Each structure stands twice: as C-alpha cells, then as structure tokens.
Amino acid sequence: MASGQAHPPFEEESPQPSTSVQSPQVVADDEVPGPSVPWVDPSPQPQSLGMKKKREWSDESEEEPEEELELERTPEPKDTWVVEMLCGLKMKLTRKRASSVLPEHHEAFNRLLEDPVIQKFLAWDKDLRVSDKYLLAMVIAYFSRAGLFSWQYQRIHFFLALYLASDMEEDNQAPKQDIFSFLYGKDYSRRPLFHKLRYQLICSMRWRMWVSPEEMEEIQAYDPEHWVWARDRALIS
C-alpha cells in the first residue's frame, strides 16, 4: 500500500543577487592527450545502493536473450581544463583528454595473456596479421569502454575485441578471418554466435570503436617494457 502522506510542492529557490565581476577572457586550445583519470575501486557495489546487477555474456550461452544486453556502467571520464598561461585578464586554457583506461583494464588484459589458448594464438600469428602491438592496445581500450568488471573478461572477450580492432584498422579484411580459422577451424555453425557477441560488445561501448593514435601510445606507455609491445609488424623483414 502506498503511504498516504502528502508531499509539499516543489519550491524553486529564488536566485541570489550577485555582484558584477569582470570575467577573464578565455582562449581554448585544441584537445591534447593527458593523463588517465585516477584509479577507482572496481569491486561491485551492494545491491542496496540501487545498482543493477551485470549480466554476463560469453560464447558458451545456449539460449539467445530476447532483450538487449544491459551493462552497468561507471561514469565516463570528462575532459579537464588546465591553465596554461595567465596574463592580466587573459587566461589561456588547454583541454586535456581524460582517458577511460584504468590499471584494472591492463590487469584484465595481462591475466588473459596467461590463457593457454591466447598464448597459442599469439604464437600462431607469426606475421602479426591480427595481433600486432597497435591492435592489442585497442583490445585494452575496448575493455575500458565495454563496462564489465575486470574479473568478468574472459577469453572470448579478447578475441571479440581483437576481431573488432582488425575490422576498424585493417584495409585488408582477410586476416581477421584467421581468428575464425584458429577458433573454430572449418566449423561455420558457431560464427553467428560470435557475430552476435561482437554486436553486443559494440553496443556496450556505445559504438565508440575508433581509438586515436594518442590513446594507443598512452596505453603502451603505461608499461613500455611489456613484451607485447615488441610485436611490431614494421620490424618483420
């Protein structure tokens, strides 16, 4: 039964008078890359806080959900403005791009690199047709945009992100078919489910599939000595 208590009407506060102050002139530069946003605790919040429980999706599901997959999201980072120059009443601001990539996304990526199937795939792709350092950096970027907790990322998410990265960056679309050849061989029956999960990944990222060169470099700079960054296609003779 709903409570019978009456709620007082909403009253808007009257604006407070303010003194007129001469505002400094602001000149904004173009966007330049900046540091990642601070690390936040990736642990799930209690249900009592009103947060929706994440629904897991993987290639092992037998029944296709009727409703579109809904993922719990953390607030997207916002660009910040920093004062670059102050001269009298003129103030020059520079906008720094806030990256959504956090240490937990690097940790999820490194954990999956220990998967024996993924290790076998990287060793199998000797010519780096679908797993060079830039495509692998995009995998981390996609992990940061998909909205899952770091511990929820599984082997299939690695291959979905890698397939999508190849789809975005490579003019030759044939190499990404190597992923199907490796995973399923000549079994074509599982490809529709793979594409369904790929579409869910795209939707969970809100179609933000393009990764800038600056963000790729920033991802690699997090751990520049990581062995995957040595997978440079340009160095293969």
C-alpha positions as CSV (number, residue, x, y, z in Angstrom):
1,M,0.0,0.0,0.0
2,A,1.4,3.4,-0.8
3,S,1.8,5.9,2.0
4,G,-0.9,8.5,2.4
5,Q,1.4,11.2,3.4
6,A,1.2,14.4,1.4
7,H,4.3,15.7,-0.1
8,P,4.9,19.5,-0.1
9,P,5.0,21.1,-3.5
10,F,8.4,21.6,-5.1
11,E,9.6,25.1,-4.5
12,E,12.3,26.7,-6.5
13,E,14.9,28.8,-4.8
14,S,15.0,32.4,-5.9
15,P,18.3,33.4,-7.4
16,Q,20.6,35.2,-5.1
17,P,21.9,38.6,-6.2
18,S,25.5,38.6,-7.2
19,T,27.9,41.4,-7.7
20,S,29.2,42.0,-11.2
21,V,32.8,40.8,-11.7
22,Q,34.8,41.2,-14.8
23,S,35.4,37.7,-16.2
24,P,38.8,37.0,-17.7
25,Q,39.0,36.3,-21.4
26,V,39.4,32.6,-22.1
27,V,41.2,31.2,-25.1
28,A,40.9,27.4,-25.6
29,D,43.4,25.3,-27.5
30,D,42.7,22.1,-29.4
31,E,42.4,18.9,-27.5
32,V,45.7,17.3,-26.4
33,P,46.3,14.0,-24.7
34,G,46.5,14.0,-21.0
35,P,47.0,11.5,-18.1
36,S,44.4,8.8,-17.3
37,V,41.8,9.5,-14.7
38,P,42.6,8.3,-11.2
39,W,42.1,4.6,-10.4
40,V,38.7,3.7,-8.9
41,D,37.7,0.6,-6.9
42,P,36.4,-1.9,-9.4
43,S,34.7,-4.1,-6.7
44,P,30.9,-4.5,-7.1
45,Q,28.7,-2.2,-5.1
46,P,26.0,-3.6,-2.8
47,Q,22.5,-4.1,-4.3
48,S,21.1,-1.8,-1.7
49,L,22.6,1.1,-3.4
50,G,20.2,0.6,-6.3
51,M,22.8,-0.6,-8.9
52,K,21.7,-3.1,-11.4
53,K,23.5,-6.5,-11.5
54,K,25.6,-7.0,-14.5
55,R,24.6,-9.7,-16.9
56,E,27.5,-11.8,-18.2
57,W,27.8,-12.7,-21.8
58,S,30.1,-15.3,-23.4
59,D,30.2,-17.7,-26.3
60,E,29.0,-20.6,-24.0
61,S,25.5,-19.4,-23.7
62,E,23.0,-21.7,-25.4
63,E,19.9,-19.5,-25.5
64,E,19.9,-16.1,-27.1
65,P,18.4,-13.4,-24.8
66,E,15.4,-11.7,-26.2
67,E,16.1,-8.4,-24.6
68,E,19.2,-6.3,-25.4
69,L,22.1,-6.9,-23.1
70,E,22.3,-4.2,-20.4
71,L,25.6,-3.5,-18.7
72,E,26.2,-1.5,-15.6
73,R,28.4,1.5,-16.3
74,T,30.8,3.6,-14.4
75,P,30.6,7.3,-15.1
76,E,32.5,8.2,-18.2
77,P,35.6,10.4,-17.6
78,K,35.3,14.1,-18.5
79,D,37.9,16.2,-20.1
80,T,39.7,18.6,-17.8
81,W,40.9,22.2,-18.4
82,V,44.2,23.4,-17.1
83,V,45.5,26.9,-17.0
84,E,48.5,27.2,-19.4
85,M,49.0,30.9,-19.3
86,L,47.7,33.8,-17.3
87,C,48.5,37.4,-18.4
88,G,46.4,40.2,-16.9
89,L,42.8,39.5,-17.6
90,K,43.6,37.0,-20.4
91,M,43.8,33.3,-19.4
92,K,44.7,30.6,-21.8
93,L,43.3,27.1,-21.1
94,T,44.3,23.8,-22.6
95,R,41.8,20.9,-22.7
96,K,43.3,17.5,-21.7
97,R,41.6,14.4,-22.8
98,A,40.5,12.1,-20.0
99,S,41.3,8.5,-20.8
100,S,38.9,5.8,-19.7
101,V,41.7,3.2,-19.5
102,L,42.5,2.3,-15.8
103,P,45.1,0.0,-14.3
104,E,42.4,-2.7,-13.8
105,H,41.9,-2.9,-17.6
106,H,45.6,-3.5,-18.0
107,E,45.4,-6.2,-15.3
108,A,42.5,-7.9,-17.1
109,F,44.5,-7.9,-20.3
110,N,47.6,-9.3,-18.7
111,R,45.5,-12.0,-17.0
112,L,44.1,-13.1,-20.3
113,L,47.6,-13.2,-21.8
114,E,48.3,-16.1,-19.5
115,D,45.4,-18.1,-21.1
116,P,47.0,-21.1,-22.9
117,V,44.7,-20.7,-25.9
118,I,45.5,-17.0,-26.3
119,Q,49.2,-17.7,-25.9
120,K,48.9,-20.4,-28.6
121,F,47.1,-17.9,-30.9
122,L,49.8,-15.2,-30.5
123,A,52.5,-17.7,-31.2
124,W,50.5,-19.0,-34.2
125,D,50.2,-15.4,-35.7
126,K,53.9,-15.2,-36.5
127,D,53.4,-12.5,-39.2
128,L,51.3,-10.3,-36.7
129,R,48.5,-10.1,-39.2
130,V,45.9,-9.7,-36.5
131,S,47.9,-9.3,-33.3
132,D,50.4,-6.5,-33.6
133,K,51.0,-4.0,-30.8
134,Y,48.5,-1.5,-32.0
135,L,45.7,-4.0,-32.4
136,L,46.5,-5.4,-28.9
137,A,46.5,-1.8,-27.5
138,M,43.0,-1.4,-28.9
139,V,41.9,-4.5,-27.0
140,I,42.7,-2.7,-23.8
141,A,40.9,0.4,-25.0
142,Y,37.8,-1.7,-25.7
143,F,38.0,-3.3,-22.3
144,S,37.8,0.2,-20.8
145,R,34.7,1.0,-22.8
146,A,32.7,-2.2,-22.5
147,G,31.5,-1.6,-18.9
148,L,32.4,-5.0,-17.4
149,F,34.3,-5.5,-14.2
150,S,37.9,-6.6,-14.8
151,W,37.3,-10.1,-13.5
152,Q,34.4,-10.6,-15.9
153,Y,36.6,-10.5,-19.0
154,Q,37.1,-14.0,-20.5
155,R,38.9,-15.5,-23.4
156,I,36.1,-14.8,-25.8
157,H,36.2,-11.0,-25.0
158,F,39.8,-10.9,-26.0
159,F,39.0,-12.4,-29.5
160,L,35.9,-10.3,-29.9
161,A,37.9,-7.1,-29.2
162,L,40.8,-8.2,-31.4
163,Y,38.4,-9.0,-34.3
164,L,36.8,-5.6,-33.9
165,A,40.1,-3.8,-33.8
166,S,41.2,-5.6,-37.0
167,D,37.9,-4.6,-38.6
168,M,38.5,-1.0,-37.7
169,E,42.1,-0.6,-38.6
170,E,42.9,-3.0,-41.4
171,D,42.2,-2.3,-45.1
172,N,42.6,-6.0,-45.9
173,Q,39.7,-7.8,-44.2
174,A,41.1,-11.3,-44.9
175,P,43.4,-11.5,-41.9
176,K,40.6,-11.2,-39.3
177,Q,39.2,-14.4,-40.8
178,D,42.3,-16.1,-39.3
179,I,40.6,-15.7,-35.9
180,F,37.7,-17.9,-37.1
181,S,40.1,-20.4,-38.6
182,F,42.0,-20.6,-35.3
183,L,39.0,-20.8,-33.0
184,Y,36.6,-22.9,-35.0
185,G,38.5,-24.5,-37.9
186,K,36.0,-25.4,-40.6
187,D,33.0,-25.3,-38.3
188,Y,30.9,-22.4,-39.5
189,S,28.0,-23.1,-37.2
190,R,29.4,-21.0,-34.3
191,R,30.2,-17.9,-36.3
192,P,26.7,-16.4,-36.0
193,L,27.0,-16.5,-32.2
194,F,30.4,-14.9,-32.4
195,H,29.0,-12.0,-34.5
196,K,26.1,-11.7,-32.1
197,L,28.5,-11.2,-29.2
198,R,30.6,-8.8,-31.3
199,Y,27.5,-6.7,-31.8
200,Q,26.8,-6.8,-28.1
201,L,30.3,-5.6,-27.5
202,I,29.8,-2.7,-29.9
203,C,26.6,-1.7,-28.2
204,S,28.1,-1.9,-24.8
205,M,30.8,0.6,-26.0
206,R,28.1,2.8,-27.4
207,W,29.6,2.5,-30.8
208,R,32.8,4.2,-29.7
209,M,35.1,1.9,-31.7
210,W,37.7,4.3,-33.0
211,V,40.9,4.6,-30.9
212,S,43.1,7.5,-31.6
213,P,46.9,7.1,-32.1
214,E,47.5,9.2,-29.0
215,E,45.4,6.8,-26.8
216,M,47.3,3.8,-28.3
217,E,50.6,5.4,-27.4
218,E,49.3,6.2,-23.9
219,I,48.2,2.6,-23.3
220,Q,51.6,1.3,-24.3
221,A,53.4,4.0,-22.2
222,Y,51.7,2.5,-19.1
223,D,54.1,-0.4,-19.2
224,P,56.5,0.3,-22.0
225,E,58.7,-2.8,-21.3
226,H,55.8,-5.2,-21.8
227,W,56.6,-7.9,-24.2
228,V,53.5,-7.5,-26.4
229,W,54.7,-4.0,-27.5
230,A,57.6,-5.7,-29.2
231,R,55.1,-7.2,-31.7
232,D,55.8,-4.5,-34.3
233,R,54.8,-5.5,-37.8
234,A,57.2,-2.9,-39.2
235,L,60.2,-4.8,-37.8
236,I,59.3,-8.1,-39.6
237,S,61.5,-8.5,-42.6
